[in-house]
Amino acid sequence: METITITRKQKAVKWLKRIGFWGFLFFLIKGLVWLAIFWWIAK
C-alpha cells in the first residue's frame, strides 16, 4: 500500500513539473473565465 502512494505522488510531481508555470496559469485563467461566465448568466 505504501509503495502505491509513493509512486502516485511521484507521478503527480512529474506531471506538475511537465505542465509547469504556464500550464498552471492557463488552467487558472480558464477556470476564472468559466466562473465569470456562470456569474454573468446567473445575474
Long-range contacts (C-beta under 8 A, 24 or more apart in sequence): none
